[in-house]
Amino acid sequence: MPAPTPGYVRNIIRRCFHEQIDKSPTKSQVDKIWVYFHNSCAYCGKLLNRSNKEGHVDHLVSASRGGANNISNRVLSCAKCNEKEKLDKDWKKYLKIKVADNSIRKERIIKIEQWIKTQGSEHLIVSEELLQKVDKLVPFLKN
């Protein structure tokens, strides 16, 4: 754990409040993500071994860009795609870079879009109103 500097502590407190407003997926929801994506990375298609903790539940719209924790904004990803390549990129733009074959890329886009639609696409972004509520809970959270 890093040193408990004021900035670090402020970030932890803000994350805790944020989690109360925009909850992370439950275990059963994570199970549903693994099943829907057939244990494969939604971006590159790599088969993932869940028992080895190879899969990540990635944000389509990154949290740093206001992406919600709702499962409609989450997909199964390999570590390479999630941690090293996609980062904060738009997921469709990332797929254009990642997948050269047009037909495979279209299949993956359709699969992800169907996932979003079936889970409720209105929850891809956390509203500014909710984020402002988090900031108002504890005034010292603002930098």
N, C-alpha and C positions, 0 to 999 in steps of 0.2 A: 504494500500500500504506500502511495506517495506521502510525503510529509503533509500534515494537515494545515496547509496554508489557508488564509482567509478565502482566496479564490477557489481552491479545491473544495473546501467545506461548503461554500456558497453553491458550487456546481452540484454537489451531492444532494444538498437540500432541495435545490430546484428540480433535480431529476426525480426525487421522491414525490414532490408535489405533482410534477408532470405525470408520473405513473398513476396517480390517483385519478387524474382527469382522462388520460389517454392510456388505458391499460395495455400491457403487452399480451400477446396471444397466450391462451391457456395451453396446458399439455395436450388436451384433446384437440384443440385447434392446430397445434403444431403437428400432431399425428395426421390430421386431415391434409395439411400441406404436403407432408411426405407421401401420402397415398396419391394425392392428385398429380403430383409431379413424378410419380413412379420411381422414387428414390434417385432422381437425376437432377442435375443442375439445370435450372430453367433457362440459363443463358448458353452454356457450352454443351450441355447434354451429358456431361460426365456422370457415370453411375457412382453413387455415393453409398458408403457403408455406414449406416446409422450407429451400429454398435461401436464403431471406431471414432464416433463423433466427427465425421468428415463433413457433414452438411451444416450449413448456416441458414438461418431464417432471415433473409435479406430484405431490406426496405426497397421497394421499387422506386418510390420518391424518397430520397434519403431524409433522415431525421433532421439533418442540418439545413435542409431546404424546406422544412415544414411537414415532412412526411409523417403520417400517422402510424401508430403501432397496430392498428386494425389489420386483421388477416387479409383483407382485400388489398392491402398495400405490402404484403409480404409474400415472398416466393422462396423456394428452396434453391440454394446456391452452393457452389463449391468454394473453398477458401480462396483460391486464386482469383476467381471472378469477383467475389465479395470484397476481399481485403486488399487486393493488389491492382485490380484493373478497373472495375466499374466505379468504385468509390462513390462520389457524389454525382456522377454522370446521369443524364436522362437514360432510362432503361432502353428505350427504342433506339436512341443514338448509339448506345453501347452495343446493342445487338448488330447494328450496321457495321461497326468496327470488328466485332468478335466473330461473326458468322458470315463468311464470304459467299456461301451458297444461298442464292435468293430463295429457293423453295424451302430449304431448312429454316432459314431466318423467318419466312412467313409463317411456317408451322409453329415456331416458338412464339411469335407475336400473337398469333391466334389463340394458342394455348393460354398464354398469360392474360390476354384480354378476356377470355372466357372465365378464367379464374376470378378476375376483378369483378366481372358482371355477376357471377353467381354468389359472390361474397358481399356485394353492396359497394359499388364504386364511389359512393358519396363520402367514403371515409379514407380517401387516399391522402388528404391533406388535413392537418390539424388547423382549425380555424384560428385566426388572430385573436378572436374574442376569448377563446379558451386559453391561449398562451398569455394574454393579458391578465386573465383571472389568476393564473399561476403567479405572475409577477406581483399582483396585488396582495396575495396571501402573506407574503413576507417582504416588506418594502426594501430591505437591504440586499435582496437578490439581484437588483439591477446594478450593473457595473458603473 
